[in-house]
């Protein structure tokens, strides 16, 4: 069964796939995996290599590269989940790309599910100094989605090699200084710089409008800053900084 799922997944164009037992998924801050599927036994983790456009100096090209990849990843996850339900009568829960900014008052900037920890559990890499997953072939330039299932699948072998070369380029090139403490990413520092048009920026803008004259408010609404806030609201989370990925030399040919 694992071979059939793997072969089908790779035929779809997914770059790599791994299997994990739910007991090996150890995310210290995310929800228990039974929240997604009460009788969960296994996780199928899909790996997608990013396009070179994701490292374009044009933020439009880079962001579109990630949006395109996210769309393809959703489609692939859905088709694999349908195969599992139809062919193996499995129960499934698909988990798309996890942006670290789900809206919970008691869990600010913490994803419900950690794709990083799932990928490590499924043998698709190890954590680097930047706290991102380094894939054996693709390095840091990879994203993951997961399918949680009640099928009892044979787990993939874990990675036992440290792929990180500990050059500290990710730390030195982080403009927010979010990686200064080893083993921890200061998420609020990261988001404050990488998502300048996120929720906090929108709230700040609306507060600044209060008490302004109609003409001043019109000028604010016609400004490019407001246009970008609106665009981000429609497209979803928009990252304007990829330094920790772009400067990592691991996986570059």
C-alpha positions as CSV (number, residue, x, y, z in Angstrom):
1,X,0.0,0.0,0.0
2,X,2.8,2.4,0.9
3,X,4.4,1.8,-2.5
4,X,1.2,2.4,-4.4
5,X,0.6,5.7,-2.5
6,X,4.2,6.8,-3.1
7,X,4.1,6.0,-6.8
8,X,0.8,7.8,-7.3
9,X,2.1,10.8,-5.4
10,X,5.3,11.1,-7.4
11,X,3.4,10.6,-10.7
12,X,1.4,13.8,-9.7
13,X,4.7,15.7,-9.7
14,X,5.2,15.9,-6.0
15,X,9.0,15.9,-5.4
16,X,9.2,13.6,-2.4
17,X,7.0,11.9,0.1
18,X,7.5,10.3,3.6
19,X,5.4,8.4,6.1
20,X,5.3,9.0,9.8
21,X,3.6,7.4,12.8
22,X,1.6,9.9,14.7
23,X,3.5,9.1,17.9
24,X,6.7,10.4,16.2
25,X,5.1,13.8,15.5
26,X,6.4,15.9,18.3
27,X,5.3,19.6,17.9
28,X,5.6,21.3,21.3
29,X,3.2,24.1,20.6
30,X,0.7,22.9,18.0
31,X,-2.6,21.1,18.8
32,X,-2.7,17.3,19.4
33,X,-3.0,15.5,16.2
34,X,-6.3,13.9,17.2
35,X,-7.9,17.4,16.9
36,X,-7.7,16.9,13.1
37,X,-8.6,13.2,13.0
38,X,-9.7,11.5,16.3
39,X,-8.4,8.0,15.2
40,X,-5.3,9.2,13.4
41,X,-2.5,6.7,13.1
42,X,-0.2,7.9,10.3
43,X,0.9,11.1,8.5
44,X,1.8,11.3,4.9
45,X,4.0,14.3,4.2
46,X,4.5,15.7,0.7
47,X,7.6,17.7,-0.2
48,X,7.6,20.4,-2.9
49,X,10.7,22.0,-4.2
50,X,10.3,25.8,-4.7
51,X,10.7,27.4,-8.1
52,X,13.7,29.6,-8.8
53,X,11.2,32.5,-9.2
54,X,10.6,32.3,-5.4
55,X,14.1,33.9,-5.0
56,X,13.5,36.6,-7.6
57,X,14.5,40.2,-6.5
58,X,11.0,41.1,-7.6
59,X,8.6,40.5,-4.7
60,X,5.7,40.1,-7.1
61,X,7.5,37.3,-8.9
62,X,8.6,35.7,-5.6
63,X,5.1,35.9,-4.1
64,X,3.5,34.5,-7.2
65,X,5.9,31.6,-7.2
66,X,4.8,30.7,-3.7
67,X,1.1,31.2,-4.5
68,X,1.4,29.0,-7.6
69,X,3.2,26.3,-5.5
70,X,0.5,26.5,-2.8
71,X,-2.2,26.0,-5.4
72,X,-0.4,23.0,-6.9
73,X,0.2,21.5,-3.4
74,X,-3.4,21.8,-2.5
75,X,-4.5,20.0,-5.6
76,X,-2.0,17.2,-5.1
77,X,-3.0,16.7,-1.5
78,X,-6.6,16.5,-2.5
79,X,-6.1,14.0,-5.2
80,X,-4.0,11.7,-2.9
81,X,-6.6,12.0,-0.2
82,X,-9.3,11.0,-2.7
83,X,-7.3,8.0,-3.7
84,X,-6.9,6.9,-0.1
85,X,-10.6,7.3,0.6
86,X,-11.8,5.6,-2.6
87,X,-9.2,2.8,-2.9
88,X,-8.4,2.0,0.8
89,X,-11.6,3.2,2.5
90,X,-9.4,5.4,4.7
91,X,-10.3,8.4,6.8
92,X,-8.2,11.5,6.0
93,X,-7.6,15.1,7.0
94,X,-5.6,17.2,4.6
95,X,-3.4,19.9,6.1
96,X,-2.3,22.6,3.6
97,X,0.7,24.9,3.9
98,X,0.7,26.2,7.5
99,X,1.2,29.9,7.7
100,X,2.3,30.9,11.3
101,X,-0.5,33.3,11.9
102,X,-3.8,31.5,12.4
103,X,-6.1,33.8,14.4
104,X,-6.5,32.6,18.0
105,X,-6.4,35.0,20.9
106,X,-4.7,32.5,23.1
107,X,-2.3,31.2,20.4
108,X,-1.0,34.2,18.6
109,X,1.3,33.3,15.6
110,X,1.2,29.6,16.4
111,X,0.1,27.2,13.6
112,X,-2.5,24.6,14.4
113,X,-0.3,22.0,12.8
114,X,3.5,22.0,12.3
115,X,4.5,20.9,8.8
116,X,8.1,21.2,9.9
117,X,7.8,18.7,12.7
118,X,5.7,16.4,10.5
119,X,8.4,16.5,7.8
120,X,11.2,15.6,10.3
121,X,9.0,12.7,11.7
122,X,8.5,11.4,8.1
123,X,12.2,11.3,7.3
124,X,12.2,14.3,4.9
125,X,14.9,16.3,6.6
126,X,16.3,17.8,9.8
127,X,16.1,21.2,11.4
128,X,18.8,23.7,10.5
129,X,20.1,26.7,12.4
130,X,17.3,28.8,10.9
131,X,14.8,26.3,12.4
132,X,13.5,25.4,9.0
133,X,13.7,21.9,7.6
134,X,16.7,21.0,5.4
135,X,15.8,18.3,2.9
136,X,18.5,15.9,1.8
137,X,18.3,16.9,-1.9
138,X,16.5,20.3,-1.9
139,X,18.1,21.9,1.1
140,X,16.0,24.7,2.6
141,X,14.1,25.4,-0.7
142,X,11.2,23.1,0.0
143,X,7.7,23.4,1.5
144,X,5.5,20.6,2.9
145,X,1.9,19.6,3.2
146,X,0.4,16.7,5.1
147,X,-2.4,14.1,5.0
148,X,-3.4,12.6,8.3
149,X,-5.0,9.2,8.1
150,X,-6.3,6.3,10.2
151,X,-4.4,3.9,8.0
152,X,-1.5,2.1,9.8
153,X,1.4,2.9,7.4
154,X,5.0,1.8,7.7
155,X,7.0,4.8,8.8
156,X,9.9,6.0,6.6
157,X,13.4,5.9,7.9
158,X,14.5,9.1,9.8
159,X,17.3,11.3,8.7
160,X,20.3,10.8,10.9
161,X,22.7,13.2,9.1
162,X,23.1,16.9,10.0
163,X,22.7,18.7,6.7
164,X,23.2,22.1,8.2
165,X,26.7,23.4,7.7
166,X,26.3,25.9,10.5
167,X,27.6,28.9,8.5
168,X,25.2,31.2,10.4
169,X,24.4,33.1,7.2
170,X,20.7,32.9,8.1
171,X,21.4,34.5,11.4
172,X,23.5,37.3,10.0
173,X,21.1,38.0,7.1
174,X,17.9,38.2,9.2
175,X,17.0,41.9,9.2
176,X,14.6,41.4,12.2
177,X,17.2,39.6,14.3
178,X,14.7,36.8,14.8
179,X,17.2,34.0,14.9
180,X,19.7,35.4,17.4
181,X,18.8,32.8,20.0
182,X,19.8,29.3,18.8
183,X,16.9,26.8,18.6
184,X,14.2,29.5,18.7
185,X,12.7,31.8,16.2
186,X,11.2,35.1,17.5
187,X,8.0,34.8,15.5
188,X,6.8,38.3,16.3
189,X,10.0,39.9,15.2
190,X,9.9,37.8,12.0
191,X,6.3,38.7,11.2
192,X,6.8,42.3,12.0
193,X,9.4,42.5,9.2
194,X,8.2,39.8,6.7
195,X,4.5,40.7,6.8
196,X,4.4,44.5,6.6
197,X,0.8,44.3,5.3
198,X,-0.6,41.8,7.7
199,X,-3.2,42.2,10.4
200,X,-1.2,44.4,12.8
201,X,-0.5,46.8,9.9
202,X,-4.2,46.9,9.0
203,X,-5.3,47.7,12.6
204,X,-2.6,50.4,12.8
205,X,-3.8,52.0,9.6
206,X,-7.5,52.0,10.7
207,X,-6.5,53.6,14.0
208,X,-4.6,56.3,12.2
209,X,-7.7,57.2,10.2
210,X,-9.7,58.0,13.3
211,X,-10.1,61.7,13.8
212,X,-8.8,62.6,10.4
213,X,-10.6,65.0,8.1
214,X,-12.5,63.5,5.1
215,X,-9.9,64.8,2.7
216,X,-7.1,63.3,4.8
217,X,-8.9,60.0,5.0
218,X,-9.4,60.0,1.2
219,X,-5.6,60.6,0.7
220,X,-4.9,57.7,3.0
221,X,-7.3,55.4,1.1
222,X,-5.7,56.4,-2.2
223,X,-2.2,55.7,-1.0
224,X,-0.3,52.6,-2.2
225,X,0.0,51.5,1.4
226,X,-3.7,50.9,1.7
227,X,-3.8,49.2,-1.7
228,X,-1.2,46.7,-0.5
229,X,-3.2,46.1,2.7
230,X,-6.3,45.4,0.6
231,X,-4.3,43.1,-1.7
232,X,-2.9,41.1,1.2
233,X,-6.4,40.7,2.7
234,X,-7.6,39.1,-0.6
235,X,-4.6,37.0,-1.4
236,X,-3.8,35.8,2.1
237,X,-0.5,36.2,4.1
238,X,2.1,37.9,1.9
239,X,5.7,37.4,3.0
240,X,8.0,40.2,1.9
241,X,11.2,38.7,3.2
242,X,12.8,35.3,2.3
243,X,16.3,36.0,3.5
244,X,16.6,32.8,5.7
245,X,15.8,30.7,2.7
246,X,17.6,32.7,0.0
247,X,20.9,33.0,1.8
248,X,21.1,29.3,2.8
249,X,23.8,27.6,0.7
250,X,22.7,24.0,1.4
251,X,21.1,22.3,-1.6
252,X,22.5,24.8,-4.2
253,X,24.0,23.1,-7.2
